[in-house]
Amino acid sequence: MHELAIAQELSYIVLRTADKEKLSAVSGVNVIFGRMIQVVPEIFEFAFRESVRDTIARDAKLQIDIIPVRVKCSECGGETDVDEMFIKCNYCHSRNVVLIQGKEIYIKSIEGE
């Protein structure tokens, strides 16, 4: 359950940023995950809620966005999103691809007052 570790680290970043910006409350947090991170949104939300339970972010609306895995083919140069477990180019079906998106974890925005 890596969601707990990710939630703890992201909640630390949210709270540190809120302190730096002198926020009295965090009202929203938008988090982006690449599909390859394989986070379960419901488990992450539970873990995040526990991580911020007694903080100024306890009532924050949490928005979780999952972005697709995207690769660039080294054979034909095509870029494509992939949903399969075995990653390959959707144009020429080569497996000689470079991952260009899908392993991200970041906070897109923090809202507060």
C-alpha positions in Angstrom: 0.0 0.0 0.0 2.3 2.7 -1.3 -0.6 5.2 -1.2 0.1 5.8 2.5 3.7 6.8 1.9 2.7 9.0 -1.1 -0.1 10.7 0.9 2.2 11.4 3.8 4.8 13.0 1.6 2.3 15.0 -0.4 0.5 16.2 2.8 3.8 17.4 4.1 4.4 19.4 1.0 0.9 20.9 1.1 1.3 21.9 4.8 4.8 23.3 4.3 3.5 25.3 1.3 0.5 26.6 3.3 2.8 27.7 6.1 5.2 29.4 3.6 2.3 31.2 2.0 0.8 32.0 5.4 -2.5 30.3 4.7 -5.0 29.8 7.6 -6.8 27.0 5.8 -6.3 24.8 2.8 -9.5 24.5 0.8 -8.4 22.4 -2.1 -5.6 20.2 -3.4 -5.3 18.9 -7.0 -2.9 15.9 -7.3 -1.8 14.4 -10.6 -0.7 10.7 -10.9 0.7 8.9 -13.9 -1.1 5.7 -14.6 2.1 3.7 -14.1 2.1 4.8 -10.4 -0.9 2.4 -10.0 -2.4 4.5 -7.2 -5.9 3.5 -6.1 -7.7 6.9 -5.7 -10.0 5.7 -2.9 -7.1 4.4 -0.8 -5.0 7.5 -1.5 -7.9 9.8 -0.5 -8.3 7.8 2.8 -4.6 8.0 3.5 -4.4 11.7 2.6 -7.4 12.4 4.9 -5.6 10.6 7.8 -2.4 12.5 7.1 -4.1 15.9 7.3 -6.7 15.1 9.9 -5.6 17.5 12.6 -4.2 20.2 10.3 -5.4 23.3 8.4 -5.9 21.0 5.4 -8.5 18.7 7.1 -11.4 20.1 5.1 -9.6 20.4 1.8 -11.4 19.2 -1.3 -9.1 16.6 -2.9 -9.1 16.3 -6.7 -7.2 13.3 -8.1 -6.4 13.2 -11.8 -4.8 10.1 -13.5 -2.9 10.8 -16.7 -2.3 8.1 -19.3 0.9 6.3 -20.1 2.3 7.9 -23.3 5.2 6.6 -25.3 7.2 7.7 -28.3 8.2 5.0 -30.8 11.9 4.8 -31.6 11.1 3.1 -35.0 8.4 5.3 -36.5 8.5 8.4 -34.3 4.8 8.1 -33.4 3.5 9.2 -30.0 0.6 7.4 -28.5 -1.2 6.7 -25.2 -1.2 3.1 -24.2 -3.5 1.1 -22.0 -2.0 -2.3 -22.3 0.3 -4.0 -19.9 2.8 -4.7 -22.7 3.7 -1.3 -24.0 4.1 -1.0 -27.7 3.6 1.6 -30.5 0.0 1.7 -31.6 1.1 2.7 -35.2 3.8 0.2 -36.1 3.5 -2.2 -33.1 7.2 -1.9 -32.2 8.1 -2.5 -28.6 11.1 -0.1 -29.1 9.5 2.8 -27.3 10.5 5.5 -24.9 8.2 6.5 -22.0 7.4 10.2 -22.1 4.5 10.3 -19.7 2.9 8.1 -17.0 5.2 8.0 -14.0 4.4 11.5 -12.6 3.3 12.4 -9.1 2.8 16.0 -8.4 0.6 18.6 -6.8 -1.0 20.7 -9.6 -2.5 23.2 -7.2 -3.1 24.1 -3.6 -6.0 26.5 -2.8 -6.5 28.3 0.5 -7.1 31.5 2.3 
